[in-house]
């Protein structure tokens, strides 16, 4: 909502000889996008004019260009301090930008300096209620229960340096299990629970997260795992941008023995462009500690750059995501990642043909490179590097907003300078998820 000409903008705007008369007509006809484009063409000639900046502020507000609206309305008040309408519209902009304290200050100044008519007092009341509601802490408790069954052609996953890799939603936990990468097919049952507690106040959200996951193999019981995951994060939103930071801790039991702990710190930043493309970056610092084999302790730094673009196609919503990830690890033992560099390019397509259906197609290529020989006593001075590629497809059906089932299938292939790590892997799974 904007208050065009309600509270004391210059009378020259009503003059049909004004250079802004046509802009005013477009705004009154409900065509703010056309008014906005026309005003941009006039900026070089009228950028220092109070009437121009006021109209630009209103057009920018109505077209959701909030930062530009704020700049234009602030210039209006510098040039014309008695423009009461600019005070109100600037307060509305600050509400949209979630700067609630600033918005309340502007509304108070408006009431102190002017005597708003009844209609405007009602607008002020409505926005004050919105500010009060936003600044009142809102608490939520959410979580999920899940169970799945699946089959893997390579349980002791040689595709990742003899690692079992399990994902709890915050990136995979990798387990260096043994020196043998021979294919070990088996079926498994998996179950778990997640529980989250969040508090939202204004533009900030604080959250505690936790998860417990258990996977049991039918024959290879030595690979049975239990993972406990806890963490906390905070998120701040500003117009088209989002900043998030979090710290997470996980403990892994392998075959009923305390095996590994991992501490991860994440920093995420994303920004949505006017074209609806969202650009994001993530810095991840991970420290893994192995209870029985401390020589495997690992420090890893990872940087990810990503872009996503939503678009409609054939009456369905679609999202294309692309990400490029680079990481560097430091450990005494190369089995745990060692002095290694890793690069990964991931491209995903997410299609939602209807509210009950979701299809996701994901593909990747990657390269891992050691800086030192993997195991010189067994393989000599060979430096291991592994080229990887994979694709997976999943389909989810939502019985209702809380209950869904997902079927997934994936294939990956790895070619390494050490034959032991040249493998193929396939996996099929069926998962039932209940969200509360």
C-alpha positions as CSV (number, residue, x, y, z in Angstrom):
1,X,0.0,0.0,0.0
2,X,1.2,3.6,-0.8
3,X,-0.4,6.9,0.2
4,X,-0.1,8.7,-3.1
5,X,-1.1,12.4,-2.7
6,X,-3.0,11.8,0.5
7,X,-0.8,13.7,2.9
8,X,0.7,16.8,1.4
9,X,2.8,16.1,-1.6
10,X,3.4,19.1,-3.8
11,X,0.4,20.6,-5.5
12,X,2.3,20.7,-8.8
13,X,1.7,17.0,-9.3
14,X,-2.0,17.8,-9.9
15,X,-1.1,20.1,-12.8
16,X,-1.4,18.3,-16.2
17,X,1.5,20.4,-17.4
18,X,3.8,18.8,-14.8
19,X,6.4,16.5,-16.3
20,X,5.1,13.8,-13.8
21,X,1.4,14.1,-14.7
22,X,1.5,11.0,-16.9
23,X,3.3,9.1,-14.2
24,X,0.6,10.0,-11.7
25,X,-2.1,8.9,-14.0
26,X,-0.4,5.5,-14.4
27,X,-0.2,5.0,-10.6
28,X,-3.9,6.0,-10.2
29,X,-4.8,3.5,-13.0
30,X,-3.0,0.7,-11.1
31,X,-0.1,0.5,-13.5
32,X,2.9,0.9,-11.1
33,X,5.3,-1.1,-13.3
34,X,4.8,1.2,-16.3
35,X,5.2,4.3,-14.0
36,X,8.4,2.8,-12.5
37,X,9.9,2.3,-16.0
38,X,8.9,5.8,-17.1
39,X,10.4,7.4,-13.9
40,X,13.7,5.6,-14.5
41,X,13.9,7.3,-17.9
42,X,13.4,10.7,-16.2
43,X,16.0,10.2,-13.5
44,X,18.9,12.1,-15.2
45,X,16.8,15.2,-15.6
46,X,14.8,15.2,-12.3
47,X,16.9,13.2,-9.8
48,X,17.1,16.2,-7.5
49,X,13.4,17.0,-7.6
50,X,11.3,16.2,-4.5
51,X,8.1,15.4,-6.6
52,X,10.1,13.0,-8.8
53,X,11.6,11.2,-5.8
54,X,8.3,10.9,-4.1
55,X,6.7,9.3,-7.2
56,X,9.7,7.1,-7.7
57,X,9.4,6.0,-4.0
58,X,5.7,5.1,-4.5
59,X,6.3,3.3,-7.8
60,X,9.2,1.4,-6.3
61,X,7.2,0.4,-3.3
62,X,4.3,-0.9,-5.4
63,X,6.6,-2.9,-7.6
64,X,8.5,-4.4,-4.6
65,X,11.8,-2.5,-5.2
66,X,12.0,-1.8,-1.6
67,X,15.6,-0.6,-1.3
68,X,15.2,1.8,-4.1
69,X,11.9,3.0,-2.6
70,X,13.7,3.7,0.7
71,X,16.4,5.7,-1.1
72,X,13.9,7.7,-3.1
73,X,11.7,8.5,-0.1
74,X,14.7,9.5,2.1
75,X,15.7,11.9,-0.7
76,X,12.2,13.3,-0.7
77,X,12.3,14.1,3.0
78,X,15.7,15.8,2.6
79,X,14.3,18.0,-0.2
80,X,10.8,18.4,1.3
81,X,10.8,17.8,5.1
82,X,7.1,18.6,5.4
83,X,6.0,15.8,3.0
84,X,3.9,13.8,5.4
85,X,3.0,11.2,2.8
86,X,6.7,10.4,2.4
87,X,7.0,9.7,6.1
88,X,4.2,7.1,6.0
89,X,5.4,5.5,2.8
90,X,8.9,5.3,4.1
91,X,7.5,3.6,7.3
92,X,5.7,1.1,5.1
93,X,8.9,0.4,3.2
94,X,10.8,-0.3,6.4
95,X,8.0,-2.7,7.4
96,X,8.5,-4.6,4.1
97,X,12.2,-4.6,4.7
98,X,11.5,-6.0,8.3
99,X,13.2,-3.0,9.9
100,X,10.4,-2.8,12.4
101,X,12.1,-0.5,15.0
102,X,12.8,2.1,12.3
103,X,9.3,1.8,11.0
104,X,7.8,2.5,14.4
105,X,10.0,5.6,14.8
106,X,8.9,7.0,11.5
107,X,5.2,6.5,12.5
108,X,5.8,8.3,15.8
109,X,7.5,11.2,14.0
110,X,4.6,11.4,11.5
111,X,2.0,11.7,14.4
112,X,4.2,14.3,16.2
113,X,4.8,16.6,13.2
114,X,1.4,16.3,11.5
115,X,-2.3,15.8,12.2
116,X,-3.2,12.8,10.0
117,X,-6.8,12.5,8.9
118,X,-8.9,9.6,10.1
119,X,-8.2,7.4,7.1
120,X,-4.5,7.7,7.6
121,X,-4.7,7.1,11.3
122,X,-6.4,3.8,10.5
123,X,-3.5,2.9,8.1
124,X,-1.0,3.8,10.9
125,X,-3.0,1.6,13.3
126,X,-2.9,-1.4,10.9
127,X,0.8,-1.1,10.4
128,X,1.5,-0.7,14.1
129,X,-0.4,-4.0,14.7
130,X,1.7,-5.6,12.0
131,X,4.9,-4.3,13.7
132,X,3.7,-5.5,17.1
133,X,2.9,-9.0,15.8
134,X,6.3,-9.2,14.0
135,X,8.2,-8.3,17.1
136,X,6.3,-10.7,19.3
137,X,8.4,-13.9,19.5
138,X,6.7,-16.8,17.7
139,X,7.6,-20.3,18.8
140,X,7.3,-23.4,16.7
141,X,8.0,-27.1,17.3
142,X,8.3,-29.4,14.3
143,X,9.8,-32.7,13.4
144,X,9.4,-35.8,11.4
145,X,9.4,-39.6,11.7
146,X,10.8,-41.7,8.8
147,X,11.4,-45.2,7.9
148,X,12.9,-46.6,4.7
149,X,14.1,-49.8,3.1
150,X,16.6,-50.1,0.3
151,X,19.3,-52.1,-1.4
152,X,22.9,-50.9,-2.1
153,X,25.2,-52.7,-4.5
154,X,28.2,-51.5,-2.5
155,X,27.6,-51.0,1.2
156,X,31.3,-50.5,1.9
157,X,31.2,-47.6,-0.6
158,X,34.4,-47.7,-2.6
159,X,33.1,-44.7,-4.6
160,X,34.2,-42.5,-1.7
161,X,37.5,-44.0,-0.5
162,X,35.9,-46.9,1.3
163,X,33.4,-44.7,3.0
164,X,29.9,-45.2,4.1
165,X,28.1,-41.9,3.5
166,X,24.9,-41.0,5.4
167,X,23.1,-37.7,5.0
168,X,21.1,-36.1,7.9
169,X,20.1,-33.1,5.9
170,X,23.1,-31.0,6.6
171,X,25.6,-32.7,4.3
172,X,26.9,-36.2,4.5
173,X,28.7,-37.9,7.4
174,X,31.5,-40.0,5.9
175,X,32.8,-43.1,7.6
176,X,36.2,-44.7,6.6
177,X,35.3,-48.3,7.5
178,X,38.0,-50.5,6.1
179,X,40.8,-50.9,3.5
180,X,38.7,-53.2,1.4
181,X,36.6,-51.6,-1.4
182,X,35.3,-54.8,-2.8
183,X,31.6,-54.5,-3.7
184,X,29.5,-55.6,-0.8
185,X,25.8,-55.6,-1.8
186,X,23.1,-55.8,0.9
187,X,19.6,-54.7,1.8
188,X,18.9,-52.4,4.7
189,X,16.2,-51.0,7.0
190,X,16.5,-47.4,8.2
191,X,14.5,-45.4,10.7
192,X,14.8,-42.1,12.5
193,X,13.3,-39.0,14.0
194,X,14.0,-35.3,13.8
195,X,12.9,-32.6,16.2
196,X,13.3,-28.8,15.8
197,X,12.5,-25.9,18.1
198,X,12.4,-22.4,16.5
199,X,11.8,-18.8,17.7
200,X,11.0,-16.1,15.2
201,X,11.2,-12.4,16.1
202,X,11.0,-9.8,13.4
203,X,13.4,-10.7,10.6
204,X,15.4,-13.1,12.7
205,X,14.9,-16.8,13.4
206,X,16.7,-19.0,15.9
207,X,16.5,-22.7,15.8
208,X,17.6,-25.8,17.7
209,X,17.7,-29.0,15.5
210,X,18.3,-32.6,16.3
211,X,18.1,-36.0,14.6
212,X,18.5,-39.7,15.4
213,X,19.1,-42.1,12.6
214,X,19.6,-45.9,12.7
215,X,20.5,-48.1,9.7
216,X,20.6,-51.9,9.9
217,X,21.9,-54.2,7.1
218,X,20.4,-57.6,6.5
219,X,23.7,-59.5,6.4
220,X,26.6,-57.1,6.9
221,X,25.9,-56.2,10.6
222,X,29.5,-54.8,11.0
223,X,28.2,-51.8,9.0
224,X,25.2,-51.1,11.2
225,X,25.2,-47.4,12.3
226,X,23.4,-45.1,14.7
227,X,23.8,-41.3,14.2
228,X,23.0,-38.6,16.8
229,X,22.9,-35.1,15.4
230,X,22.3,-31.8,17.3
231,X,22.8,-28.2,16.3
232,X,21.7,-24.6,16.4
233,X,21.4,-21.9,13.8
234,X,20.2,-18.3,13.3
235,X,18.8,-16.7,10.1
236,X,18.3,-13.1,9.2
237,X,16.3,-12.0,6.2
238,X,16.5,-8.6,4.4
239,X,14.3,-8.0,1.4
240,X,15.8,-10.3,-1.2
241,X,18.8,-11.6,0.9
242,X,19.2,-14.2,3.6
243,X,22.1,-14.8,6.0
244,X,22.4,-17.9,8.1
245,X,25.0,-19.3,10.5
246,X,25.0,-22.5,12.4
247,X,27.0,-25.0,14.4
248,X,26.3,-28.7,14.5
249,X,27.6,-31.8,16.3
250,X,27.2,-35.4,15.4
251,X,28.2,-38.7,17.0
252,X,28.3,-42.0,15.1
253,X,28.2,-45.5,16.5
254,X,29.4,-48.2,14.2
255,X,28.4,-51.8,15.0
256,X,27.4,-50.7,18.5
257,X,30.8,-49.1,19.2
258,X,31.6,-45.4,19.7
259,X,33.3,-44.5,16.4
260,X,33.3,-40.9,15.3
261,X,32.3,-37.4,16.3
262,X,32.1,-34.4,14.0
263,X,31.7,-30.7,14.5
264,X,30.6,-28.5,11.7
265,X,30.3,-24.7,11.4
266,X,28.2,-23.3,8.5
267,X,27.9,-19.8,7.0
268,X,25.3,-19.3,4.3
269,X,24.4,-16.2,2.3
270,X,21.9,-16.0,-0.6
271,X,20.4,-13.2,-2.7
272,X,17.5,-13.2,-5.1
273,X,18.0,-11.1,-8.3
274,X,15.1,-9.3,-10.0
275,X,15.2,-12.0,-12.6
276,X,14.2,-14.5,-9.8
277,X,17.6,-16.1,-10.0
278,X,18.9,-16.8,-6.5
279,X,22.6,-16.8,-5.9
280,X,24.0,-18.4,-2.8
281,X,27.3,-19.3,-1.1
282,X,28.2,-21.5,1.8
283,X,31.4,-21.8,3.8
284,X,31.7,-25.0,5.8
285,X,34.3,-25.8,8.4
286,X,34.4,-29.4,9.6
287,X,36.4,-31.2,12.2
288,X,36.1,-35.0,12.5
289,X,37.5,-37.0,15.4
290,X,37.8,-40.8,15.4
291,X,37.6,-42.5,18.8
292,X,39.5,-45.7,18.0
293,X,41.9,-44.4,15.3
294,X,42.8,-40.8,16.2
295,X,45.3,-40.7,13.3
296,X,42.3,-40.4,11.0
297,X,41.3,-37.1,12.6
298,X,40.4,-34.6,9.8
299,X,40.0,-30.9,9.4
300,X,38.2,-29.8,6.2
301,X,37.3,-26.5,4.7
302,X,34.6,-26.4,2.0
303,X,33.2,-23.6,-0.2
304,X,30.1,-23.9,-2.3
305,X,28.7,-21.4,-4.9
306,X,25.2,-22.1,-6.2
307,X,22.5,-20.6,-8.4
308,X,18.8,-21.6,-8.8
309,X,16.1,-20.4,-11.1
310,X,12.4,-21.1,-10.8
311,X,10.2,-21.2,-14.0
312,X,6.8,-22.5,-15.1
313,X,6.7,-25.2,-17.8
314,X,3.7,-27.1,-19.1
315,X,1.5,-26.1,-16.2
316,X,4.0,-27.2,-13.6
317,X,6.5,-25.4,-11.5
318,X,10.2,-26.1,-12.0
319,X,13.5,-25.2,-10.4
320,X,16.9,-25.6,-11.9
321,X,19.8,-25.7,-9.4
322,X,23.5,-25.6,-10.1
323,X,26.3,-25.7,-7.6
324,X,30.1,-25.8,-7.6
325,X,31.9,-27.1,-4.5
326,X,35.6,-27.1,-3.6
327,X,37.1,-28.5,-0.4
328,X,40.5,-29.1,1.1
329,X,41.2,-31.6,3.8
330,X,44.1,-31.9,6.3
331,X,44.7,-35.2,8.1
332,X,47.6,-37.5,9.0
333,X,46.0,-40.5,7.3
334,X,44.8,-40.2,3.7
335,X,42.2,-42.8,4.4
336,X,40.3,-40.1,6.2
337,X,40.7,-37.6,3.4
338,X,44.2,-36.6,4.1
339,X,45.8,-33.7,2.4
340,X,43.3,-33.8,-0.4
341,X,41.4,-31.4,-2.7
342,X,37.9,-32.2,-3.8
343,X,35.8,-30.5,-6.6
344,X,32.2,-31.2,-7.4
345,X,29.7,-29.8,-9.9
346,X,26.1,-30.6,-9.2
347,X,23.0,-29.9,-11.4
348,X,19.5,-30.7,-10.3
349,X,16.0,-30.3,-11.8
350,X,13.0,-30.2,-9.5
351,X,9.6,-30.5,-11.0
352,X,6.2,-30.2,-9.2
353,X,3.4,-31.1,-11.7
354,X,0.8,-30.7,-8.9
355,X,0.5,-30.2,-5.2
356,X,0.7,-34.0,-4.5
357,X,3.7,-34.8,-6.7
358,X,7.4,-33.9,-6.6
359,X,10.1,-35.2,-9.0
360,X,13.8,-34.5,-8.5
361,X,16.6,-35.4,-11.0
362,X,20.1,-34.9,-9.7
363,X,23.4,-35.3,-11.5
364,X,27.1,-34.6,-10.6
365,X,30.7,-34.9,-11.8
366,X,33.5,-34.7,-9.3
367,X,37.2,-35.1,-8.9
368,X,39.2,-36.0,-5.7
369,X,43.0,-35.5,-5.6
370,X,45.4,-36.5,-2.9
371,X,48.5,-34.5,-2.2
372,X,50.5,-37.5,-0.9
373,X,50.6,-41.2,-1.7
374,X,47.5,-43.0,-0.3
375,X,49.4,-46.0,1.2
376,X,53.0,-46.2,-0.1
377,X,53.7,-49.6,1.4
378,X,50.8,-51.1,-0.6
379,X,50.6,-49.0,-3.8
380,X,54.0,-47.3,-4.0
381,X,54.4,-43.6,-4.7
382,X,51.2,-43.4,-6.7
383,X,49.2,-40.2,-6.0
384,X,45.5,-41.1,-6.0
385,X,43.0,-39.1,-8.0
386,X,39.4,-40.2,-8.6
387,X,37.0,-39.0,-11.3
388,X,33.3,-39.5,-10.3
389,X,30.0,-39.1,-12.0
390,X,26.5,-40.0,-10.8
391,X,22.8,-39.5,-11.3
392,X,19.8,-40.2,-9.1
393,X,16.0,-39.8,-9.6
394,X,13.4,-39.6,-6.9
395,X,9.6,-39.3,-6.9
396,X,7.5,-38.2,-3.9
397,X,3.8,-38.5,-3.4
398,X,2.1,-36.4,-0.7
399,X,-1.0,-38.0,0.7
400,X,-1.5,-34.8,2.7
401,X,0.8,-32.0,3.9
402,X,2.1,-34.3,6.7
403,X,2.5,-37.7,5.1
404,X,4.6,-38.6,2.0
405,X,6.3,-41.5,0.4
406,X,9.5,-41.3,-1.8
407,X,10.9,-43.8,-4.2
408,X,14.5,-43.2,-5.3
409,X,17.1,-44.8,-7.5
410,X,20.7,-43.8,-8.1
411,X,23.9,-44.8,-10.0
412,X,27.5,-43.6,-9.6
413,X,30.7,-44.6,-11.4
414,X,34.3,-43.8,-10.2
415,X,37.6,-44.1,-12.1
416,X,40.7,-43.9,-10.0
417,X,44.5,-44.1,-10.5
418,X,44.4,-46.9,-7.9
419,X,42.3,-49.8,-9.2
420,X,41.0,-50.5,-5.7
421,X,38.9,-47.3,-5.9
422,X,37.5,-47.9,-9.4
423,X,33.9,-48.9,-8.7
424,X,30.3,-48.8,-9.7
425,X,27.4,-48.4,-7.3
426,X,23.6,-48.6,-7.5
427,X,21.0,-48.0,-4.8
428,X,17.3,-48.2,-4.6
429,X,15.1,-47.1,-1.7
430,X,11.6,-46.5,-0.6
431,X,11.0,-44.0,2.3
432,X,7.9,-43.1,4.3
433,X,7.9,-39.7,6.1
434,X,5.5,-38.2,8.5
435,X,6.0,-34.5,9.5
436,X,4.5,-32.9,12.5
